[in-house]
Amino acid sequence: MRGRAGRCPRFAPRSLSQCAGARCRAWPGEAPGGGAGAGAARGPAELRGRGCGGRSGGTPGLSRPGPVPEPPQAPSREPRHRRCHVPGRMEALQETEEVEQTAEDEIFSDFLDDLEADVAVEEASVASDESVFDWSSIDTSHLPSSYKTNSCQEKELLQLADHFSQQYTHLCPDRKPLFIHPLNECGVQKFVSTTVRPTLLPYPDMYYWSGCASFVCDYLIMEPLKCPITPPSSLYSPTTILKYQRGNCFDFTVLLCSLLTGAGYDAYCVHGYATLEMCSLDQTQELCPRLRKPPEVPEEEDPNKYRIKYPSEPQSQFELQQKAKKEEETESTQEEEREEEVVTEVDKPKRDPLHGLRVHAWVLVLSGKRKVPETFFINPFTGNGHSTRDECFLGIESVWNHRNYWVNMQDCRKGCKDLSFDLSDSFCWEIMFAESKEPSQLPAESPKKDTDDMQEKEEIDMSFQMPLSWVAQIKVSCREYENPFSQGKKVILYDKAKQEKWAAYANGDGLVERLTVYADSDRTEELEVKEWFKHREDLLYMREVNKQTQLITDHFRPGHPLLLKAHSYTSLEPETGHTVEFYHTARVDGLWKRFESATEMTEYFVEREDFLHMRHTEFGERDQKMEKADATADANPRPIVQIKEYFHRNPEKPADEDIEERIFMVIDDVIQLTYHLELHDTIASKVAFCRVIGREKREDEIFLSRENTVKFQPWSSEKHKNMRRLYDLLWELREEQKDLKQQVRDSEAEMVNILMVREDEEANIKLSVSIYSAAKREQQHEATVLEEEQKGSQSSLEKESQHLGGEEESLTHHTATNSTM
């Protein structure tokens, strides 16, 4: 290699010797000695040199930084002569060792055959899948020249990568080959770092990692790897993947990394190993993210160590005996539950025979940039973020971005839990092209030279400038962004749940997502259905349906004409049980919740000046004669039996003047008042005004006597016991009772109006078009133009018909005139 080729790799013998010596000893499946002496502890595929096939005609071995399936235990290989030193028996001992060696090889051979059979079965299932896209049929004639050829700088880059790979393979022969220069869609080798094209799409959601991840997992269709234990032989450009909307985990990862890097994140593509469920996008054993409860924040303990410690309460021996009996009963029930769990364990999926060998690709996002507080993983198939300690990730071979390539040199026997992601640490990560800031690690050829010559050698630039990406600019149109689902919708199956997603405006009612919760794992009995909506003019954004009680709860965004926040009902008919929540800050009366049924109505208030927080009204039965006459609800209202009001404490009033509860028994003509308590009081002051027995009630008349007034004011002063004051109070209560009755009737009318409006909104659903929805505005404009053209054609036809009709009338009139003459 000439020119810059001799300057780029920092992967010199001095650094790679660590890999051959200390680092490679840490890989799973090797003996502590490492190297060739560890052959007895390696996996069976290493011993026979067989695999699924790769770039060089075969996989050198199955050893990699992750858990390896345990082969069957072979007999001890300890030579017999170490245990028996009888001379003259050497030939017999050698024969015995050969027999043991043969038995061990047979066990490993059987294990390898089973492993190859499992891989062959998965490859056959992928090949037999009719839905698999034929990538050989794609048209590459229109692609730019950068897709079909390599520039001089790219050729030099491939030579340097090959040189790095040769040193790596020589010093770490038990590691799998690196995934560095697969073929692109035109059959040309391209370095993986140049396949990453940093791009920032002009959409608000694409500036955040969650929006990028959601778009990629929704827009693309997942394709499994042809061989589950080897990386693909090709890696297509993100533009081609977007065009055909499908790809494997490596295609997903490169596209997502390109978008995240363009958005300013410190993102990297990862080539590693994961579980079967993650590699195959099987989420049937996982809990739906929509159903996950937020973590509970533990209550902080009182840091005051000087607080008084009260003595423990005495315990009854009888209660302790009863508690012991209950514990024995619970133990017996727990044993029965354990037996049931043992039975249900049979239904659990079997252990994956390829556990630890399945190749997967995902995205690594390092902390620092874009204020990312902690390093995390992103699974491109689901778009979910994961901790780096997640047990689903079993090991890492290498990572890369658009600038460089790093090889993991850490022990992955425990997965990724203990890995360090400080890529500048040369002991944990072997970088392919040295950074310009790093000093050269090449050994000096002549240490006895002058100091000036040594400084010149130290100042040699060991960096290599990565060529620009050969991929064309990544573009996503507004129509593609707003309609990411190529098959119309996306269905995800979880544990006892099913999630469905649609694009905006795909459904006439604005439905974009539905989550169905089931009672069983077979998803046959529905428990609850949640639906999410977008762009509805009635501002409905979520609906919950309880399949057990048939209770429906609608949730609205702020801005509804009726100030609705939520509405729970089983039917839109009046007086069938409705609970309505309002945005109380926009209401004058401070009402935030109202419940109404056929017999009662309860209203809840907040932040009122009169400190009212609840009003409860009880209704009687309507007049049967009026109902038979088919009278309307306004003509035959429900009689009000009782009205109760509850008030919070007003600190500006004395307790014996501040009313806590007020009851108006309308039919019985009784008014009861209960006052608040002071801190030292135990009995509240009360006043009751009753109807005088034997006296007819007259309108606008207030009759007060000691017989119809019952008061109990133990802590009040003398002025509160004055009859004049009680008379004034009764007069005020009578007036307020009239106002309350009118307020109750207004609340009934408001509920009827709400139900009428909601029924009309559901019967005539309208979707609003956002000013940012270019695709929808284009469709709406086209529909408007088409409608105007149709109206214009109809009007022209009507005019022609009218003109022809007028000519016929004139002609008949002229004929009739001639006949009379």
PASE-498291 format. One record per residue (C-alpha): residue in three letters; y, z, x negated. Coordinates in steps of 0.05 Angstrom, whole numbers, plus 5000, padded with zeros to 4 digits. Last residue first. Layout:
<titis>
ALAYZX ...
</titis>
This chain:
<titis>
MET563342217105 THR558642797117 SER553642517066 ASN559042437013 THR561243147020 ALA554043417014 THR552943006950 HIS559343286919 HIS557343996935 THR550443876907 LEU553443616842 SER558444176836 GLU552844686845 GLU548544336794 GLU554244326743 GLY555445066754 GLY548145226742 LEU548144826678 HIS554145206653 GLN551045876673 SER544545686638 GLU548345486576 LYS552346136577 GLU546046536585 LEU542646176527 SER548746306484 SER548547046503 GLN541147096485 SER542246756418 GLY547947226402 LYS543847836423 GLN538147616379 GLU542847496321 GLU545948176331 GLU539048506331 LEU537148136267 VAL543648356233 THR542549076256 ALA535249076231 GLU537448796164 HIS542749326158 GLN537849866176 GLN532949616125 GLU538349586072 ARG540650286091 LYS533550526084 ALA532850246014 ALA539650515993 SER538251226014 TYR544151575980 ILE548551526042 SER542951866079 VAL540251546143 SER539352016202 LEU532952016242 LYS532952066318 ILE527552376361 ASN528352236435 ALA523152646473 GLU523453216422 GLU531053236424 ASP531053216501 GLU526153796505 ARG530354186454 VAL536754066494 MET533554286559 LEU530454906526 ILE537155096495 ASN540755006562 VAL535755466597 MET536655986543 GLU544255936549 ALA543856036624 GLU539756666616 SER544656926563 ASP550456786611 ARG546857176666 VAL545857756618 GLN553257736598 GLN555157756672 LYS550858376683 LEU554058686622 ASP561058566647 LYS559458896714 GLN556359486677 GLU562559536633 GLU566859636694 ARG562260186721 LEU561960506652 GLU569560536648 TRP570060886716 LEU564561376695 LEU568361556632 ASP574861666671 TYR571062136719 LEU567762496661 ARG574562626630 ARG577162896695 MET571063336702 ASN572663696636 LYS566563856594 HIS568863436535 LYS575263846531 GLU571264486521 SER568264276455 SER561563936445 TRP555664226407 PRO550964366466 GLN552863756507 PHE547863686562 LYS550663336623 VAL547963186692 THR552962906741 ASN550862746813 GLU551163456839 ARG557363646800 SER561263116837 LEU563662416824 PHE564361866875 ILE566761196849 GLU568460666900 ASP569759936885 GLU564259736934 ARG561260286976 LYS554660626965 GLU552061017024 ARG551361757015 GLY544762107031 ILE543062276958 VAL548962196911 ARG547261676858 CYS546461936787 PHE550961976726 ALA547362236664 VAL550462526600 LYS546862716537 SER548363076472 ALA542963026419 ILE538563596397 THR537063746323 ASP544063776294 HIS545863936221 LEU547163216201 GLU550763056265 LEU546862706320 HIS548862096359 TYR550162096434 THR545561926492 LEU548561636556 GLN544961526622 ILE547461126681 VAL543861126748 ASP544860646806 ASP537360596822 ILE537759836823 VAL542359776763 MET539160296718 PHE544360236662 ILE542060576598 ARG546560716538 GLU543860956472 GLU547461186408 ILE554261346438 ASP559461646390 GLU563462196425 ASP558762776407 ALA557962496336 PRO565462496323 LYS568261806314 GLU570461436250 PRO563361436222 ASN560860966278 ARG553361056280 HIS549460446303 PHE548960276377 TYR543260146425 GLU543959836494 LYS539159866553 ILE539859466617 GLN535459586678 VAL532959246741 ILE536658586739 PRO534358146797 ARG531857456775 PRO536356906799 ASN535156516864 ALA540756006870 ASP541255916795 ALA533655856788 THR533455316840 ALA530955426911 ASP524355136932 ALA524555467001 LYS518255836983 GLU521756126923 MET527556356967 LYS522756717013 GLN519157046954 ASP525557356927 ARG524857386852 GLU521057936817 GLY524658446775 PHE528058376708 GLU528658856648 THR534258776598 HIS534359036526 ARG540559016482 MET540359146408 HIS545259246349 LEU551859456380 PHE556559736327 ASP562759596369 GLU565559156313 ARG559258756308 GLU555858606242 VAL548958466270 PHE546058356339 TYR539058336370 GLU537558116441 THR531658306484 MET529857976551 GLU524758216602 THR520258026660 ALA519057276655 SER519957266580 GLU525957236533 PHE526857426460 ARG533557346427 LYS535457376353 TRP541857326311 LEU547357496360 GLY553957666324 ASP558157556387 VAL562757036356 ARG557156606328 ALA557356236262 THR555256836221 HIS549556946269 TYR545656326248 PHE541056396308 GLU533856606321 VAL530256436386 THR523956756413 HIS521256456477 GLY516056706526 THR514556276587 GLU521156426623 PRO523355696620 GLU518455126605 LEU518654886533 SER511555156522 THR508255606471 TYR514655826439 SER518056046375 HIS525055766357 ALA528355846290 LYS535455766262 LEU539155486321 LEU546755446320 LEU546855066386 PRO550054446355 HIS545254516295 GLY549054576229 PRO544655026187 ARG537454776178 PHE532454886233 HIS525555216237 ASP520755096295 THR515355596312 ILE509555396357 LEU504655916385 GLN497955606406 THR494856306399 GLN489056116354 LYS491755446330 ASN498155766305 VAL503055196296 GLU508655226245 ARG514254706244 MET519154566188 TYR525554166176 LEU528754086245 LEU536053876234 ASP536653566304 GLU538752926268 ARG532152906230 HIS532652666158 LYS526453036134 PHE520553406165 TRP515453916142 GLU509154096181 LYS504954726179 VAL498254776216 GLU494355426225 LEU487355646238 GLU483355006243 GLU475755046245 THR472154476209 ARG474654516138 ASP467754586105 SER470455186066 ASP471555566131 ALA477455856170 TYR481855256158 VAL489255176139 THR492454506152 LEU498654316112 ARG502853716134 GLU508253356095 VAL513452806107 LEU514352796183 GLY520952466203 ASP518852366276 GLY518051616268 ASN513551686209 ALA514451306142 TYR521851486143 ALA520951916081 ALA514351806046 TRP508152166071 LYS504152756045 GLU497853096071 GLN495153766048 LYS488354036068 ALA486254766065 LYS480055206061 ASP480055145985 TYR484354535971 LEU483853795990 ILE489753345974 VAL491352736018 LYS496852235999 LYS500151756047 GLY501751016056 GLN496750786004 SER501950645949 PHE505451315961 PRO512051335923 ASN516451075980 GLU523451345963 TYR522751185889 GLU519650505901 ARG525150305950 CYS530550565903 SER527750155846 VAL524250465787 LYS525750175718 ILE522650335651 GLN525949905597 ALA520949495559 VAL515749825515 TRP515649665440 SER518750335425 LEU523350355366 PRO520150425298 MET519251125269 GLN523351245207 PHE518951525153 SER520852145115 MET518952315043 ASP525952185016 ILE525652324942 GLU530352914926 GLU524753314895 LYS523152744849 GLU530352684826 GLN530653434815 MET524553404770 ASP527552824730 ASP533853224718 THR529853834695 ASP526553424640 LYS519153264642 LYS513653754627 PRO510953784698 SER508553054693 GLU505152804756 ALA508653274805 PRO504253444865 LEU506453134931 GLN509053664978 SER515953354987 PRO521253795018 GLU522153815094 LYS528853605123 SER526952865126 GLU520853035168 ALA514152855139 PHE510052335176 MET503152535200 ILE504353275213 GLU498653755204 TRP499654345252 CYS497455065244 PHE498355135168 SER504354665167 ASP508255095215 SER513854635238 LEU510054485301 ASP510855205325 PHE506155165383 SER501655735361 LEU494955755395 ASP491956415418 LYS490556235491 CYS489155495481 GLY481655545488 LYS478156145459 ARG474255735409 CYS480555345394 ASP481555525321 GLN487755195293 MET488854545255 ASN492054145311 VAL494153455288 TRP501553255296 TYR504652565309 ASN511952375304 ARG518352115336 HIS516751855405 ASN512252445420 TRP505452665395 VAL500153205402 SER493253275372 GLU486253545382 ILE487554095432 GLY482554575465 LEU479854865529 PHE485454805580 CYS482955075647 GLU483355785619 ASP490955795626 ARG494056135566 THR499155585555 SER501655745625 HIS501255195675 GLY506354745711 ASN503954325769 GLY504953565774 THR497953485801 PHE494952935758 PRO500253015703 ASN498053735688 ILE504354035658 PHE503654555602 PHE508455115584 THR513055385529 GLU517755925554 PRO525055995571 VAL526655255581 LYS534255235575 ARG534454475574 LYS531854505503 GLY529055155476 SER521955235499 LEU516754695486 VAL514054255540 LEU506854015529 VAL504253455573 TRP497053295592 ALA491052895567 HIS483753035580 VAL477152945544 ARG471053305572 LEU467053635516 GLY468254365531 HIS463854365593 LEU459453745592 PRO453554085626 ASP458354335680 ARG455754975710 LYS453454895782 PRO458254915839 LYS457955535883 ASP453455495944 VAL448155935912 GLU453556455899 THR453856555974 VAL447256925975 VAL449357375917 GLU455857495955 GLU451857706016 GLU448058205974 ARG454558465947 GLU457158546017 GLU451058956035 GLU452259395975 GLN459459485995 THR457159706064 SER452760246033 GLU458460465988 THR463060506048 GLU458260966084 GLU457761416023 GLU465361436018 LYS465861626091 LYS461162206079 ALA465262436019 LYS471662416062 GLN468362846115 GLN466363356062 LEU473463356034 GLU476263456104 PHE471664056114 GLN473864346047 SER481064316069 GLN486264156017 PRO492264555996 GLU498464135979 SER500264045906 PRO506064455880 TYR512764095876 LYS515163835810 ILE522763875808 ARG526263305772 TYR527463395698 LYS523862765677 ASN528962325712 PRO526361615700 ASP524661535774 GLU519361005776 GLU521160285785 GLU517659945842 PRO513159375820 VAL515658675839 GLU510358325879 PRO508457645856 PRO510257085905 LYS504656915953 ARG500856275943 LEU499755896007 ARG504155295990 PRO500855255922 CYS494155125956 LEU488755585930 GLU483755255884 GLN476355105893 THR477454435927 GLN482454225874 ASP478153695840 LEU482753235800 SER476852985758 CYS479453235691 MET482153885720 GLU475854055759 LEU471353875700 THR475054335653 ALA479654125598 TYR479653815528 GLY485253545485 HIS490152985472 VAL497153245487 CYS503452835498 TYR509753205478 ALA516153435513 ASP522553755485 TYR526353625550 GLY532753215552 ALA531652795615 GLY529452195572 THR524152635540 LEU521752845609 LEU521352125634 SER517651875573 CYS512952475574 LEU511252325647 LEU509551605631 VAL505451785570 THR501752335608 PHE499851915669 ASP497251355624 PHE493151865583 CYS490352175647 ASN487951505673 GLY492050975709 ARG494650715775 GLN501050455806 TYR500049715787 LYS507349605766 LEU508450325743 ILE502450285696 THR504949625669 THR511849925655 PRO508750545624 SER505250105572 TYR497750095569 LEU493250535526 SER486550245507 SER480150505476 PRO480151105522 PRO478951805495 THR471652035489 ILE467752565528 PRO468552315599 CYS466851585584 LYS470151095632 LEU475951585641 PRO477551745713 GLU482851355752 MET488451725788 ILE493151335833 LEU500351355812 TYR506651485853 ASP505152185876 CYS503052485809 VAL508752125773 PHE514152305824 SER512153035827 ALA512153095751 CYS519152785745 GLY521953225801 SER518853855772 TRP521553685702 TYR528653635726 TYR533453045718 MET528852615761 ASP530952985823 PRO538052725819 TYR536051985813 PRO538651495761 LEU532251495718 LEU532751775648 THR528151415600 PRO524851585534 ARG519651045519 VAL513051325492 THR508550755470 THR511650785401 SER508551465390 VAL501651205407 PHE501550675352 LYS500149995381 GLN494049555370 VAL494548895408 GLY489748715464 CYS495248485511 GLU494649095556 ASN495349555496 LEU489949725445 PRO489250425417 HIS492950645354 ILE492851405342 PHE487351775380 LEU484352135321 PRO476952095306 LYS472952725323 ARG472553285273 ASP466253425233 PRO468352975175 CYS474753375161 LEU476653185090 HIS474252465093 THR476252355166 TYR483252625154 GLN484152215091 GLN481951595128 SER486351755188 PHE492551835145 HIS491351165112 ASP490150855180 ALA496651145205 LEU500350875144 GLN497450185156 LEU499350215230 LEU506450405212 GLU506949825163 LYS504749355218 GLU509949675265 GLN515449575213 CYS513448855204 SER513648745279 ASN507448735320 THR505648205371 LYS503748135444 TYR507648705477 SER513848595434 SER513747865457 PRO515748065527 LEU510648055585 HIS510547465633 SER503847205610 THR500447885618 ASP497347765687 ILE492248305706 SER485048105716 SER482048505659 TRP484649145691 ASP479749095748 PHE481549695792 VAL476050185810 SER475350235886 GLU468249965884 ASP465750555844 SER459450315809 ALA462550345740 VAL465151055750 SER458451295776 ALA454850955719 GLU459251285668 GLU458051955700 VAL450451855699 ALA450651615627 VAL454452235606 ASP449252685640 ALA443552295608 GLU446852345539 LEU447153095546 ASP439853135569 ASP437752715510 LEU441853145463 PHE438453775488 ASP431553455481 SER433253245410 PHE435753945393 ILE429154235417 GLU425153705379 ASP429053825316 GLU427554565320 ALA420054435329 THR419953955269 GLN423554455225 GLU418654995245 VAL412754545228 GLU415854345162 GLU417055075145 THR409755235160 GLU407454665115 GLN411754935059 LEU408855625068 ALA401655355065 GLU403254985001 MET406455604970 ARG400556074985 GLY398056164914 PRO402256784902 VAL403257274960 HIS410757414968 CYS411257475044 ARG417957565081 ARG422157115039 HIS416356635032 ARG416456525107 PRO422956155104 GLU428256385154 ARG429255815203 SER428456255264 PRO425955875325 ALA431055465363 GLN435555725418 PRO437355185467 PRO444054855454 GLU450555215473 PRO455654755502 VAL461754705456 PRO468255075468 GLY474354735439 PRO477354475375 ARG472553895366 SER465253775347 LEU462053225387 GLY460652785327 PRO461852125292 THR462851765358 GLY460251065353 GLY462250345339 SER468650485302 ARG473250495363 GLY468650915405 GLY461550975430 CYS458851485478 GLY455351895426 ARG450151885371 GLY450552135299 ARG443852495303 LEU445953155274 GLU452953115300 ALA450552985371 PRO446253615367 GLY452254065357 ARG453254385289 ALA450055025265 ALA444754725220 GLY449754245191 ALA454254785163 GLY452354665091 ALA455453985094 GLY462454265101 GLY463754955128 GLY460955605098 PRO462356005160 ALA457555575199 GLU460355055245 GLY459654955321 PRO466755135337 TRP471954965286 ALA474455525241 ARG471255275178 CYS475454645181 ARG481555055163 ALA479355405100 GLY476554845056 ALA476854135081 CYS483154265120 GLN486454645064 SER484654065018 LEU488653635065 SER495153935040 ARG494153824966 PRO490453174979 ALA496852895011 PHE498152885087 ARG505652835073 PRO504552115088 CYS510851685082 ARG512451505011 GLY506951044988 ALA507650585047 ARG515150505036 GLY514049944986 ARG506849804973 MET500050005000 
</titis>
